[in-house]
Amino acid sequence: MTDVQAPPQTVIAAPAVAAPAGRRRWIADWRPEDEGFWQQTGRRVAWRNLAFSIFVENLGFSIWSLWSIVVVSLPAAGFTFDPGSLFLLVAIPPFVGSILRIPYTLAVPKFGGRNWTIASGLLLLIPTGLLAYAVTDPSTPYWVFMIAAAFAGFGGGNFSSSMANISFFFPERRKGFALGLNAAGGNIGVAFAQLFVPLVLAVGVLGAAQADKLYLQNAGLLWIPLIIASAVCAWFFMDNLTVANASLRSQLVVAGSKQTWVMAVIYIGTFGSFIGYSAAFPLLIKTQFPTAAVAGITGVKLAFLGALVGSLSRPVGGWLADRLGGARVTVWVFAGTGAGVLGVLAALNAKSFPLFLASFVVLFFMTGLGNGSTYRMIPAIWRSQALAGVDATDTDAVEAATRKARTEGAAVLGFVGAIGALGGAFFPVAFKLAGVGAVSIAFYGFLAFYTLCAGLTWWFYLRRTFLVARVPSLAAAGV
């Protein structure tokens, strides 16, 4: 199939919308598709909001993934939970976070992107405080840990609200890279948590140490000053957009679209894999290669490499999708994840930790690419569908269709992000069900799922007969 170049963007001079009376830092006139407006005003404002959105989102991911590294140290600190219970603990935050992503997305048009960024950032004080409390006493019951892990899901909700908010700031031609960068800045919070938390667990600052001279409460206390700083920065340096205002009904309508559900399944294969592997990777290393080390560094302390690689590759996926088409990149991503799974299976069979680590790095790299490419597909799909059949010379019709596409596209980002994040719970639960001695069974299931995702991507977004007969403008939009 030959590539079809995207048509020139229609420049739309959207009318100014009055800012809500009595509200500060609301921008009424926002026209990112207008090149003159973008160069003179829009670009500076958009990048400023992106920078501070990344700050809060990064902390959200850090808190969301805290339990992935804390559970590894619980046995040494005197807690007597079995491996199955530990896998369940790391599955709870992704599950709760996935549910919260829908209301978090809907909150952006309701309260304003800046306002919700402040509120959602301050909410992170709850899970950090609960974690610090739960780990101070080895007699703390398991149900308290489950509640603390559930509140860590607040960090997962931040992602969807941030992505929905930032999608309004950037023009269509720059969304792939901007959304990829925003997501990467958040995703890398997983790597930060897995890298820095082990370093502070042996530092006595507040409270008594648990067994083996561990200060597990530091895993929560570490983030509190940063959370407060991020909320202060959002208050002073971010903005709300009146063009992002939308009714609940206009957003929820996307749940009835077949394309929403197709993209949700595909996103489980990309982001669900990323956050699921991130949650389970340290514990997998601990259970499968308990004495492994590379260059004197224990295996668990190398777990951050996976999330780091996956985070850095995400904007590359968006950049590639801008140029090659999101669907083409995504199909190759699933081929790469399949290869990574085969490498993991070979490593488990050979009991080779270096091959296991290398194969997981490949998995993280490919899922990062896929996160960027799939999120680039969504705005393009909704723009294409909105403009299908619209007379390009009718400025009012094009403007209305584009505004509808931006609103619904932002809602889809949140909805798909919520469903995709369920993978973060699915992957650790699959390892729990398979059992410590038979995790290979779970990987065979993942391999079959990636094959399904590749097929869905090809069937709906690359198959020429479908594009011509059903959604003729998708190919032209670079999907």
C-alpha positions in Angstrom: 0.0 0.0 0.0 1.5 3.3 -1.0 1.6 6.2 1.5 -0.8 9.1 0.9 0.4 12.5 2.0 -1.7 14.4 4.4 -3.6 17.3 2.8 -2.7 20.9 3.8 -4.4 22.0 7.1 -7.2 24.4 6.8 -6.5 27.6 8.7 -9.4 28.3 11.0 -9.8 31.7 12.6 -12.0 30.6 15.6 -14.0 33.3 17.2 -12.9 34.4 20.6 -14.9 32.9 23.4 -15.5 35.0 26.5 -13.5 33.8 29.5 -15.7 32.8 32.5 -16.3 35.9 34.7 -14.3 36.1 37.8 -11.9 33.3 36.9 -8.2 34.0 36.6 -5.8 32.7 34.0 -8.5 31.8 31.4 -7.5 32.3 27.8 -10.5 33.2 25.6 -8.9 33.5 22.2 -7.0 30.3 21.2 -6.4 29.5 17.5 -3.4 27.1 17.2 -4.3 26.2 13.6 -3.8 29.9 12.6 0.0 30.0 11.8 0.3 33.7 12.6 -1.4 33.3 16.0 0.7 30.2 16.7 4.1 31.9 15.9 3.3 35.1 17.7 1.5 33.9 20.8 0.4 30.3 20.8 3.7 28.5 20.7 5.1 30.2 23.8 2.0 29.6 25.9 1.6 26.0 24.7 5.1 25.0 25.6 4.9 26.7 29.0 1.8 24.8 29.9 3.3 21.6 28.5 6.4 22.0 30.7 4.5 22.3 34.0 2.0 19.7 33.0 4.9 17.3 32.6 6.1 18.2 36.1 2.8 17.2 37.8 2.3 14.2 35.5 5.8 12.9 36.2 5.0 12.9 39.9 1.7 11.2 39.2 3.5 8.3 37.5 6.1 8.1 40.3 3.4 7.7 43.0 1.4 5.4 40.7 4.4 3.0 40.4 5.7 3.3 44.0 4.4 -0.1 45.1 6.2 -1.8 42.2 9.5 -1.2 44.1 8.2 -1.1 47.7 6.8 -4.6 47.5 10.3 -6.0 46.7 11.6 -4.8 50.1 8.5 -5.8 52.2 9.8 -9.3 53.1 13.2 -8.0 54.2 11.4 -5.4 56.4 9.5 -8.1 58.3 6.3 -8.3 56.3 5.1 -11.9 55.7 3.1 -11.5 52.5 3.4 -14.3 49.9 4.5 -13.6 46.2 0.9 -13.8 45.0 -0.2 -11.1 47.5 2.7 -8.9 46.4 1.7 -9.3 42.7 -1.9 -8.3 43.7 -0.6 -5.2 45.5 1.2 -3.9 42.3 -1.9 -4.6 40.3 -4.2 -2.5 42.4 -2.8 1.0 41.6 -3.1 0.4 37.8 -6.7 -0.9 38.2 -7.9 2.1 40.2 -5.9 4.5 38.1 -7.6 3.2 34.9 -11.0 3.8 36.5 -10.1 7.3 37.5 -8.9 8.3 34.1 -12.4 8.9 32.7 -13.5 11.3 35.4 -10.1 13.0 35.4 -10.5 13.6 31.6 -14.0 14.9 32.0 -12.8 17.3 34.8 -10.6 19.3 32.3 -13.5 20.9 30.4 -15.5 21.2 33.6 -12.9 22.9 35.8 -10.2 24.0 33.4 -6.8 22.4 32.7 -4.8 24.5 35.0 -7.3 24.3 37.9 -7.5 20.5 37.6 -3.8 20.1 37.4 -3.5 21.9 40.7 -6.2 19.8 42.4 -5.0 16.5 41.0 -1.4 17.3 42.0 -2.4 18.0 45.6 -4.4 14.7 45.7 -1.1 12.9 45.5 -0.4 13.8 49.1 -3.0 11.2 50.2 -1.3 8.0 48.7 2.2 9.1 49.8 1.0 9.7 53.3 -0.9 6.4 53.5 2.1 4.5 52.2 4.4 6.1 54.8 1.9 5.1 57.5 1.4 1.5 56.3 5.0 0.4 56.1 6.1 1.7 59.5 4.9 -1.4 61.4 5.3 -5.1 60.2 2.1 -5.9 62.0 0.0 -3.7 59.7 -2.7 -5.8 58.2 -2.8 -6.6 54.5 -6.1 -4.7 53.9 -4.4 -1.5 55.0 -1.8 -2.0 52.3 -4.6 -2.7 49.7 -6.3 0.7 50.6 -3.0 2.5 50.4 -2.2 0.9 47.0 -5.7 1.8 45.8 -5.1 5.5 46.6 -1.9 5.4 44.6 -4.3 5.1 41.6 -4.7 8.9 41.9 -1.3 9.1 40.1 -2.7 7.1 37.1 -5.7 9.5 36.6 -3.3 12.4 36.1 -2.1 11.1 32.8 -5.5 11.3 31.0 -6.4 14.7 32.3 -2.9 16.0 31.3 -3.1 14.5 27.8 -6.6 15.8 27.2 -5.6 19.3 28.4 -2.4 19.5 26.3 -4.2 18.2 23.2 -6.1 21.6 23.1 -2.9 23.7 23.1 -1.2 22.3 20.0 -2.1 22.4 16.3 -2.9 19.1 14.6 0.4 19.0 12.7 2.4 19.1 16.0 0.3 17.0 18.2 2.2 13.7 17.7 5.4 15.0 19.1 3.8 17.2 21.8 1.6 14.5 23.2 4.5 12.0 22.9 6.7 14.4 24.9 4.0 15.1 27.5 3.4 11.3 27.9 7.2 10.6 28.0 7.7 13.2 30.7 5.1 11.4 32.8 6.1 7.9 32.0 9.7 8.5 33.0 8.3 9.0 36.5 8.1 5.2 36.8 11.9 5.0 36.1 12.6 7.8 38.6 10.7 5.9 41.3 12.3 2.6 40.6 15.8 4.3 40.5 15.6 6.7 43.5 13.3 4.9 46.0 15.8 2.0 46.6 18.5 4.6 47.3 16.5 6.4 50.0 15.2 3.3 51.8 18.4 3.0 53.9 18.5 6.7 54.9 17.1 7.5 58.3 15.3 10.8 58.3 11.9 10.5 60.0 10.6 7.5 62.0 12.2 4.3 63.1 13.7 1.7 60.8 12.0 -1.6 60.0 14.0 -4.9 60.0 17.3 -4.9 58.0 17.7 -1.2 58.7 15.1 -0.2 56.1 13.2 3.1 56.2 10.3 2.2 53.9 8.3 5.3 54.9 10.9 7.3 52.9 9.3 5.9 49.7 6.3 8.1 50.4 7.8 11.0 52.2 10.3 11.6 49.4 7.7 13.0 47.1 5.7 15.4 49.4 7.9 18.5 48.9 7.9 17.9 45.1 4.1 17.5 45.1 3.6 20.9 46.8 6.1 22.6 44.5 4.3 21.2 41.4 1.0 22.5 42.5 2.5 26.0 43.2 4.1 26.0 39.8 0.8 25.0 38.1 -1.0 27.8 40.0 1.4 30.5 38.7 2.4 29.3 35.3 -0.4 27.3 33.7 -3.6 28.4 31.9 -7.2 27.4 31.3 -8.6 27.4 27.8 -12.3 28.4 27.2 -12.2 26.4 23.9 -11.8 23.3 26.0 -15.1 23.8 27.7 -17.6 21.0 26.7 -20.7 19.4 28.0 -20.6 16.0 29.6 -22.9 14.7 26.9 -20.7 15.9 24.1 -17.8 14.0 25.6 -19.5 10.7 26.5 -20.8 10.3 23.0 -17.4 8.9 22.0 -18.2 5.7 24.0 -20.7 4.7 21.3 -18.1 4.8 18.5 -16.6 1.6 17.3 -13.3 3.3 16.7 -13.0 4.2 20.4 -13.2 0.6 21.4 -10.8 -0.6 18.7 -8.2 2.0 19.8 -8.8 1.0 23.4 -7.9 -2.6 22.7 -4.8 -1.6 20.8 -3.8 0.8 23.6 -4.0 -2.1 26.1 -1.3 -3.7 23.9 0.9 -0.7 24.0 0.4 1.4 27.2 -1.2 -1.5 29.1 2.0 -3.5 28.4 4.2 -0.6 29.5 2.6 0.1 32.8 1.9 -3.6 33.5 5.5 -4.6 32.9 6.7 -1.6 34.9 4.6 -2.7 37.8 5.7 -6.3 37.7 9.2 -6.1 36.4 11.1 -5.6 39.8 9.1 -8.4 41.4 9.6 -10.7 38.4 13.4 -10.2 38.7 13.2 -10.9 42.4 11.2 -14.1 42.0 12.8 -15.5 38.8 16.4 -14.4 39.3 16.8 -13.7 43.0 20.6 -13.6 43.0 21.1 -12.0 39.6 23.6 -9.1 39.2 25.2 -7.3 36.3 28.6 -5.6 37.0 28.0 -5.9 40.7 24.6 -4.3 40.5 21.7 -6.4 41.8 19.0 -7.3 39.3 16.2 -5.4 41.1 18.2 -2.2 41.0 18.3 -2.4 37.2 14.6 -2.6 36.9 14.3 1.1 36.2 16.0 0.6 32.8 12.9 -0.8 31.3 10.6 2.1 32.3 13.4 4.6 31.3 13.8 3.2 27.8 10.0 2.9 27.3 9.5 6.5 28.4 12.3 7.9 26.1 11.0 6.0 23.1 7.5 7.4 23.4 8.0 10.8 21.8 10.0 8.9 19.1 6.8 6.9 18.4 4.8 10.1 18.0 7.5 11.6 15.8 7.5 8.6 13.5 3.7 8.5 13.4 3.7 12.2 12.3 5.9 11.2 9.3 5.0 7.6 8.5 1.4 7.2 9.8 0.4 6.0 13.2 -1.1 2.7 12.0 2.1 1.6 10.1 4.3 2.3 13.1 1.9 0.5 15.4 1.8 -2.7 13.4 5.6 -2.8 13.5 5.5 -2.2 17.2 3.4 -5.3 17.8 5.9 -7.3 15.7 8.7 -6.0 17.9 6.8 -6.8 21.1 6.3 -10.3 19.9 10.0 -10.6 19.3 10.6 -9.3 22.8 8.3 -11.9 24.3 10.1 -14.7 22.5 13.3 -13.4 23.9 11.9 -13.5 27.4 10.7 -17.0 27.0 14.1 -18.1 25.7 15.7 -16.4 28.7 13.4 -18.1 31.2 14.1 -21.5 29.6 17.9 -20.9 29.6 17.8 -19.2 33.1 19.8 -16.3 31.6 19.3 -13.0 33.4 21.3 -10.9 30.8 19.0 -12.2 28.0 16.0 -11.7 30.2 17.0 -8.0 30.9 17.8 -7.3 27.3 14.5 -8.8 26.1 12.5 -6.7 28.5 14.4 -3.6 27.4 13.2 -4.5 23.8 9.7 -4.9 25.1 9.7 -1.6 26.9 11.3 0.2 23.9 8.6 -1.1 21.5 5.7 -0.4 23.9 7.0 3.1 24.3 7.0 3.6 20.5 3.5 2.2 20.4 2.3 4.5 23.1 3.4 7.5 21.0 2.0 6.1 17.7 -1.4 5.1 19.0 -2.0 8.5 20.7 -1.1 10.2 17.4 -3.7 8.1 15.6 -6.6 9.2 17.8 -6.7 13.0 16.9 -6.2 12.1 13.2 -9.0 9.5 13.2 -11.5 11.9 14.8 -10.5 14.8 12.6 -10.8 12.7 9.5 -14.3 11.4 10.5 -15.5 14.9 11.4 -14.3 16.4 8.1 -15.6 13.5 5.9 -18.3 14.9 3.6 -17.7 18.5 4.7 -17.3 21.0 1.9 -13.8 22.4 2.3 -14.9 25.8 1.0 -17.5 26.2 3.7 -15.5 27.8 6.4 -18.3 27.7 9.0 -18.8 23.9 8.4 -15.1 23.2 8.6 -14.8 25.2 11.7 -17.7 23.4 13.4 -16.4 20.0 12.4 -12.9 20.8 13.6 -14.1 22.1 16.9 -16.2 18.9 17.4 -13.2 16.7 16.5 -11.0 18.5 19.0 -13.5 18.1 21.8 -14.4 14.4 21.0 -10.7 13.6 20.3 -9.7 14.9 23.8 -12.4 12.8 25.4 -11.3 9.7 23.4 -7.7 10.2 24.7 -9.0 9.9 28.2 -11.4 7.1 27.5 -8.8 5.0 25.6 -6.2 5.8 28.2 -8.5 4.5 30.9 -9.2 1.2 29.1 -5.6 0.8 28.1 -4.4 1.3 31.7 -6.4 -1.7 32.7 -3.5 -3.7 31.2 -1.5 -2.4 34.1 -3.6 -4.6 36.3 -4.0 -7.4 33.8 -0.3 -8.2 33.4 0.6 -8.5 37.2 -2.6 -10.5 37.8 -1.6 -12.8 34.9 1.7 -13.5 36.6 -0.1 -14.1 39.9 -2.5 -16.6 38.3 0.3 -18.4 36.4 2.4 -18.7 39.6 6.0 -17.9 40.3 7.2 -21.2 38.8 5.1 -20.9 35.6 5.2 -17.3 34.4 6.0 -18.6 30.9 2.3 -19.4 30.5 1.5 -15.7 30.9 4.0 -14.7 28.2 2.4 -17.1 25.7 -0.9 -15.4 26.4 0.7 -12.0 25.8 2.1 -13.2 22.5 -1.3 -14.2 21.3 -2.7 -10.9 22.4 -0.1 -8.9 20.5 -0.9 -10.9 17.4 -4.6 -9.9 17.8 -3.6 -6.2 18.3 -1.5 -6.2 15.1 -4.5 -7.7 13.2 -6.9 -5.1 14.5 -4.6 -2.3 13.5 -4.2 -3.6 10.0 -7.8 -4.5 9.6 -9.2 -1.1 10.6 -6.5 1.4 9.7 -4.3 -0.1 6.9 -6.6 -2.2 4.8 -7.3 -0.2 1.6 -10.7 -1.7 1.0 -11.9 -0.6 4.4 -10.4 2.9 4.0 -12.0 3.4 0.6 -15.4 2.0 1.5 -15.9 3.2 5.1 -13.7 6.0 6.1 -12.1 7.5 2.9 -10.2 10.3 4.6 -8.4 8.3 7.2 -5.5 7.4 4.9 -5.2 11.0 3.7 -4.9 12.1 7.4 -1.8 10.0 7.9 -3.4 7.5 10.2 
